């Protein structure tokens, strides 16, 4: 067998091991009669058929081209909390979506943009006050308004080209990545909206301090940020979503004689679109309740928890399965004839017959889009106001 066949086999083996799959498991999923067939493929003693390669790539969350060509260095993914099971498969899925975004942009003659600022300093020497100042600077830069959580995702996507992917990961297991493949955040789909807001803000800190975190991990020989860095990210997220002046002013308006009802605290958390615990600890850090034991007691109050649960019913919403901008870019590539409708359906995770309905769910009217793409351009000359006889007012 040729060296190329052996290289493909080696890439199949590396991708399988990265996804945490055993030979028996992958062979059975592909439809091979025995594990030995897959073993022969990986050792390069048997050629791989096109249909087999396509099935293997799909099962390993890879694009077929990346399996058949020399791979690039795997991008780094920073996890807030890595899942105890299936982390490799989830990470592979996340990076596959990032790679698809990169491919779509290149079909549109664009490169994955990285407009996000970098905050490069020694994280070990960074204080919570530094984190708070950074949050205030970012909040002003993004112009997040009086309720930052509601505007954060749209602001990151529109101003800094950060793509947010909502995937099926365990609660609390958010992640992010930054590099030549773009800037992306992974958020668990199953989390409540206010937890998702905090996840995005937390991961934003890691993206802003990406270079510093990589340097810190290299020095410590670690694969994840240290505990102090994670605490800084939490402090940044709380400060960004709950600006001190706004929160204290709102607390004053909802209180009487420096006493606030439990129901008002819950309503305030919903108004700012944050978790109740996040609000209470933010008020603690702002000096409203200096006694940490009192805060612990408050958060264990059964009446407060009952009010919190009751307030959540009307606040629940699920994100779209894919970022709207990704869908729009992929469809634009199809309109230009650079991405087939079959591939578009694959990217949108639907069958070809269901493609129009899937696009409509993302606000794309195919009929209108086709008319717009085929519109006629009219030539015109530059006008001149001087010779125009303006109508006179009637007396």
Helices and strands as residue ranges (DSSP letters): H 3-18, H 23-30, H 35-43, H 50-59, H 64-68, E 78-79, H 87-107, G 123-125, H 128-142, H 148-160, E 163-167, E 175-179, E 182-188, H 193-208, H 210-220, H 227-241, H 244-254, H 262-271, H 276-285, H 292-299, H 302-311, G 313-315, H 324-335, H 341-347, G 352-354, H 355-361, H 366-373
